[in-house]
Amino acid sequence: MPDKTSPATDAESPPGGPPSEGDGPASPWFTRRGDDGYTGLLGPGRVPKYDPRPEAYGAVDEAQAALGLARASGCAPATNEILVAVQRDLSALMSELAAAGTEDSPFAGRITAGHVAQLEGWLREVEAHVQMPREFVVPGDSAPGAALHLARTIVRRAERRVARLLHRDMLANDHLLHYLNRLSSLLFLLACSEDQRNG
């Protein structure tokens, strides 16, 4: 009998042992092209994964996912409608960030002053029925409210990353920065609204 502490027997492992990393063809879910720590953008060339552009659109990607968590947490229908629209805007915003610095990019200018104005309109609508807190807000009074506060903090981080791109002349469209700034304010109000709705 084989020793209980010995490696698996031949019957338990395929001939030649377990497959090693890199064996077999790639798939739509992994290409191995990023294994060197570089990534492609929406344009020519590749950059390190810690380049300011992947850092920026990566933070926006996190924010978009956090908004999905807020929607799944049971927010009000009106809030859900706003969040879906914002998630779609963020997809366009990410594509513009991924193409930042590329001349004549078809992804440039996707976020406009109109998108910022829409956020400001929603801000006015929500603030009309939300009682502003008189003390420092500690998130956690409701599941959707807490999720919205989490999304707000991630949007703030994305805003800082985008500001860096603008200040380094790596991004021409300053509406992206304006959009994220208004969005963080809107998410704060929506979080307060959800907390109040849930008592």
C-alpha positions in Angstrom: 0.0 0.0 0.0 1.3 3.5 -0.7 2.2 5.6 2.2 -0.7 8.0 3.2 1.7 10.9 3.2 3.1 10.2 -0.3 2.0 12.2 -3.4 -1.0 11.0 -5.4 -0.6 7.7 -7.3 -0.5 7.4 -11.1 -4.1 6.5 -11.1 -4.9 9.8 -9.5 -2.8 12.0 -11.8 -2.7 12.2 -15.6 0.4 10.9 -17.3 3.2 13.3 -17.0 1.8 15.0 -13.9 -0.6 17.9 -13.6 -0.6 20.5 -16.4 1.8 23.4 -16.0 1.0 27.0 -16.4 0.9 28.0 -20.1 0.0 24.5 -21.4 -2.8 24.4 -23.9 -4.5 27.1 -26.0 -5.7 30.4 -24.7 -9.4 31.1 -24.5 -11.8 34.1 -24.8 -11.4 34.4 -21.0 -7.6 34.5 -20.8 -5.0 35.4 -23.4 -1.8 35.5 -21.3 -0.9 38.8 -22.9 -1.1 40.6 -19.6 1.2 38.2 -17.8 4.1 40.6 -18.4 2.4 43.4 -16.3 1.4 45.4 -19.4 -2.1 46.1 -20.9 -3.5 47.4 -24.1 -5.5 50.6 -24.4 -8.1 51.7 -26.9 -5.3 52.8 -29.2 -1.8 51.7 -30.3 0.8 50.3 -27.9 0.8 48.8 -24.5 1.4 50.4 -21.1 2.2 49.1 -17.6 -0.9 48.1 -15.6 -0.1 50.8 -13.1 -0.1 53.5 -15.8 -2.4 56.5 -14.8 -4.9 55.5 -17.5 -5.6 51.9 -16.3 -5.6 53.3 -12.7 -8.3 55.8 -13.7 -10.6 53.6 -15.7 -10.0 50.8 -13.2 -11.4 53.0 -10.4 -14.4 53.9 -12.6 -15.0 50.1 -13.2 -15.0 49.6 -9.4 -17.5 52.4 -9.0 -19.8 50.9 -11.7 -19.7 47.6 -9.9 -20.5 49.2 -6.6 -23.5 50.9 -8.1 -24.7 47.4 -9.2 -24.4 46.3 -5.6 -26.5 49.3 -4.6 -29.2 48.4 -7.1 -29.2 44.7 -6.0 -29.6 45.9 -2.3 -33.2 47.0 -2.9 -33.1 50.7 -3.6 -36.2 52.6 -4.6 -37.4 52.4 -8.2 -36.6 56.0 -8.9 -33.1 55.5 -7.5 -32.6 52.4 -9.5 -33.5 54.2 -12.7 -30.9 56.9 -12.1 -28.2 54.3 -11.3 -28.8 52.3 -14.4 -28.4 55.5 -16.5 -25.2 56.4 -14.6 -23.8 52.9 -15.1 -24.2 53.3 -18.8 -22.5 56.7 -18.7 -19.6 55.2 -16.8 -19.1 52.6 -19.6 -18.7 55.5 -22.0 -16.5 57.3 -19.6 -14.2 54.3 -19.2 -13.8 54.0 -23.0 -12.8 57.6 -23.2 -10.2 57.1 -20.4 -8.8 54.0 -22.1 -8.3 56.1 -25.3 -6.9 59.1 -23.5 -3.9 60.5 -25.3 -4.8 58.9 -28.7 -5.2 61.5 -31.5 -8.5 61.4 -33.4 -9.9 58.6 -31.2 -13.5 57.6 -32.0 -14.0 57.3 -28.2 -13.2 61.0 -27.4 -15.9 63.4 -26.4 -18.4 60.7 -25.2 -19.1 62.5 -22.0 -20.4 66.0 -22.6 -21.7 69.0 -20.7 -25.2 67.5 -21.3 -24.3 64.5 -19.1 -23.1 66.8 -16.3 -26.3 68.9 -16.6 -28.3 65.7 -16.3 -26.6 64.9 -13.0 -27.2 68.4 -11.7 -30.9 68.0 -12.6 -31.1 64.8 -10.6 -29.3 66.5 -7.7 -32.0 69.2 -7.6 -34.8 66.7 -7.7 -33.4 64.5 -4.9 -32.4 67.4 -2.6 -36.0 68.7 -2.8 -37.3 65.8 -0.7 -34.2 64.7 1.3 -33.7 66.0 4.8 -30.0 66.8 5.1 -28.3 65.2 8.1 -27.3 67.5 10.9 -24.4 65.4 12.0 -21.5 63.5 10.4 -22.9 60.6 8.4 -21.9 57.1 9.5 -22.9 54.7 6.7 -24.9 51.6 7.6 -28.5 52.7 8.4 -29.7 50.7 5.4 -28.2 48.2 2.9 -28.8 50.4 -0.2 -27.6 53.5 1.6 -24.4 51.9 2.7 -23.8 50.5 -0.8 -24.3 54.0 -2.3 -21.9 55.5 0.2 -19.3 52.9 -0.8 -19.9 53.8 -4.4 -19.5 57.4 -3.6 -16.1 56.9 -2.0 -14.9 54.9 -5.0 -16.1 57.7 -7.4 -14.1 60.1 -5.3 -11.0 58.0 -5.9 -11.8 57.8 -9.6 -12.1 61.6 -9.6 -8.6 62.0 -8.1 -7.2 59.6 -10.8 -8.9 61.6 -13.6 -7.6 64.9 -12.1 -4.1 63.5 -12.4 -4.6 62.7 -16.1 -5.9 66.3 -16.7 -3.1 67.9 -14.8 -0.5 65.9 -16.7 -2.1 66.8 -20.1 -3.0 63.2 -20.7 -6.7 63.9 -21.1 -8.4 66.8 -23.0 -12.0 66.4 -22.0 -12.5 68.0 -18.6 -16.2 67.0 -18.6 -15.1 63.6 -17.3 -13.8 65.3 -14.1 -16.9 67.4 -13.8 -19.1 64.3 -14.2 -17.4 62.4 -11.5 -17.5 65.4 -9.1 -21.3 65.8 -9.5 -21.8 62.0 -9.3 -20.2 61.8 -5.9 -22.5 64.5 -4.7 -25.5 62.8 -6.2 -24.6 59.5 -4.6 -24.4 61.1 -1.2 -27.9 62.5 -1.6 -29.3 59.2 -2.9 -27.7 57.4 0.1 -29.4 59.8 2.5 -32.7 59.3 0.6 -32.4 55.5 0.9 -31.5 55.7 4.6 -34.6 57.9 5.2 -36.8 55.7 3.2 -35.8 52.6 5.2 -36.3 54.4 8.5 
